[in-house]
Structures are given as C-alpha cells and as structure tokens.
C-alpha cells in the first residue's frame, strides 16, 4: 500500500500507479482536468509515464483557456 494526497485529501492505493491510472480509478475524465504532482504541472501526454510514489501530492484543477 502507498498513501498519496489527492487534492489535499489522503488516499491509500493498493500499489504504485501512474497518474493516468489514478484518474481512471477515481472516475475522472482525463480531458476535463489539468494535473500537477508535487507542485509540478504534468501534461496529458506525460500522465501515462508519471509514476506516483508514496507521499506524492496530486492536484487536479480546471485548465484555464481563453484568448
């Protein structure tokens, strides 16, 4: 088991997951959120390779778009 923080709430996971797998597990549509791990932005294209370690802080937020 590992423990991460997801939007400032502790979350226990059965094993190390990727950021993509975490979004899927939580039922979050990947195109609806922007993501950061430990305060560093993670692009959608990088989520499949972003392994979440014990103690990671994951933040989901609404992307800002406009012109």
Phi and psi restraints in degrees (value plus and minus 20) as a CYANA .aco file:
   2 UNK   PHI    -146.6  -106.6
   2 UNK   PSI     138.1   178.1
   3 UNK   PHI    -140.7  -100.7
   3 UNK   PSI     110.7   150.7
   4 UNK   PHI    -143.6  -103.6
   4 UNK   PSI     151.9   191.9
   5 UNK   PHI    -129.2   -89.2
   5 UNK   PSI     107.2   147.2
   6 UNK   PHI    -136.0   -96.0
   6 UNK   PSI      90.6   130.6
   7 UNK   PHI      31.5    71.5
   7 UNK   PSI      30.0    70.0
   8 UNK   PHI      48.8    88.8
   8 UNK   PSI      -6.8    33.2
   9 UNK   PHI    -137.4   -97.4
   9 UNK   PSI     111.6   151.6
  10 UNK   PHI     -85.7   -45.7
  10 UNK   PSI     122.3   162.3
  11 UNK   PHI    -161.4  -121.4
  11 UNK   PSI     104.1   144.1
  12 UNK   PHI    -111.5   -71.5
  12 UNK   PSI     113.8   153.8
  13 UNK   PHI    -138.7   -98.7
  13 UNK   PSI     126.6   166.6
  14 UNK   PHI     -89.8   -49.8
  14 UNK   PSI     -41.9    -1.9
  15 UNK   PHI    -181.4  -141.4
  15 UNK   PSI     153.1   193.1
  16 UNK   PHI     -85.5   -45.5
  16 UNK   PSI     111.5   151.5
  17 UNK   PHI    -142.7  -102.7
  17 UNK   PSI     143.8   183.8
  18 UNK   PHI    -106.5   -66.5
  18 UNK   PSI     145.2   185.2
  19 UNK   PHI     -82.3   -42.3
  19 UNK   PSI     -59.9   -19.9
  20 UNK   PHI     -77.0   -37.0
  20 UNK   PSI     -67.1   -27.1
  21 UNK   PHI     -84.6   -44.6
  21 UNK   PSI     -56.2   -16.2
  22 UNK   PHI     -83.8   -43.8
  22 UNK   PSI     -66.1   -26.1
  23 UNK   PHI     -79.0   -39.0
  23 UNK   PSI     -63.9   -23.9
  24 UNK   PHI     -81.7   -41.7
  24 UNK   PSI     -66.4   -26.4
  25 UNK   PHI     -80.3   -40.3
  25 UNK   PSI     -55.9   -15.9
  26 UNK   PHI    -107.4   -67.4
  26 UNK   PSI     -23.1    16.9
  27 UNK   PHI      54.1    94.1
  27 UNK   PSI       7.5    47.5
  28 UNK   PHI    -116.1   -76.1
  28 UNK   PSI     105.0   145.0
  29 UNK   PHI     -89.1   -49.1
  29 UNK   PSI      98.6   138.6
  30 UNK   PHI     -79.9   -39.9
  30 UNK   PSI     -47.3    -7.3
  31 UNK   PHI    -100.3   -60.3
  31 UNK   PSI     -26.7    13.3
  32 UNK   PHI    -115.4   -75.4
  32 UNK   PSI     -27.4    12.6
  33 UNK   PHI    -153.6  -113.6
  33 UNK   PSI     134.8   174.8
  34 UNK   PHI    -120.9   -80.9
  34 UNK   PSI     138.2   178.2
  35 UNK   PHI    -154.1  -114.1
  35 UNK   PSI     130.6   170.6
  36 UNK   PHI    -160.6  -120.6
  36 UNK   PSI     125.4   165.4
  37 UNK   PHI    -144.3  -104.3
  37 UNK   PSI     104.1   144.1
  38 UNK   PHI      32.5    72.5
  38 UNK   PSI      18.9    58.9
  39 UNK   PHI      61.8   101.8
  39 UNK   PSI     -16.2    23.8
  40 UNK   PHI    -132.1   -92.1
  40 UNK   PSI     104.9   144.9
  41 UNK   PHI     -76.3   -36.3
  41 UNK   PSI     117.1   157.1
  42 UNK   PHI    -140.8  -100.8
  42 UNK   PSI      95.8   135.8
  43 UNK   PHI     -86.5   -46.5
  43 UNK   PSI     133.1   173.1
  44 UNK   PHI     -72.8   -32.8
  44 UNK   PSI     -61.3   -21.3
  45 UNK   PHI     -87.2   -47.2
  45 UNK   PSI     -36.6     3.4
  46 UNK   PHI    -121.1   -81.1
  46 UNK   PSI     -27.0    13.0
  47 UNK   PHI     -83.0   -43.0
  47 UNK   PSI     -55.6   -15.6
  48 UNK   PHI     -86.2   -46.2
  48 UNK   PSI     -43.7    -3.7
  49 UNK   PHI    -123.8   -83.8
  49 UNK   PSI     -17.0    23.0
  50 UNK   PHI    -112.6   -72.6
  50 UNK   PSI      78.4   118.4
  51 UNK   PHI     -98.0   -58.0
  51 UNK   PSI     113.2   153.2
  52 UNK   PHI    -113.4   -73.4
  52 UNK   PSI      99.9   139.9
  53 UNK   PHI    -111.9   -71.9
  53 UNK   PSI     142.3   182.3
  54 UNK   PHI     -74.5   -34.5
  54 UNK   PSI     110.1   150.1
  55 UNK   PHI      69.1   109.1
  55 UNK   PSI     -20.9    19.1
  56 UNK   PHI     -82.0   -42.0
  56 UNK   PSI     125.8   165.8
  57 UNK   PHI    -130.1   -90.1
  57 UNK   PSI      91.9   131.9
  58 UNK   PHI    -125.8   -85.8
  58 UNK   PSI     111.3   151.3
  59 UNK   PHI    -141.7  -101.7
  59 UNK   PSI     110.8   150.8
  60 UNK   PHI    -129.3   -89.3
  60 UNK   PSI     114.9   154.9
  61 UNK   PHI    -169.0  -129.0
  61 UNK   PSI     141.5   181.5
  62 UNK   PHI     -95.9   -55.9
  62 UNK   PSI     107.0   147.0
  63 UNK   PHI     -86.1   -46.1
  63 UNK   PSI     125.6   165.6
  64 UNK   PHI    -116.7   -76.7
  64 UNK   PSI     100.1   140.1
  65 UNK   PHI    -148.9  -108.9
  65 UNK   PSI     138.5   178.5
  66 UNK   PHI     132.1   172.1
  66 UNK   PSI    -194.4  -154.4
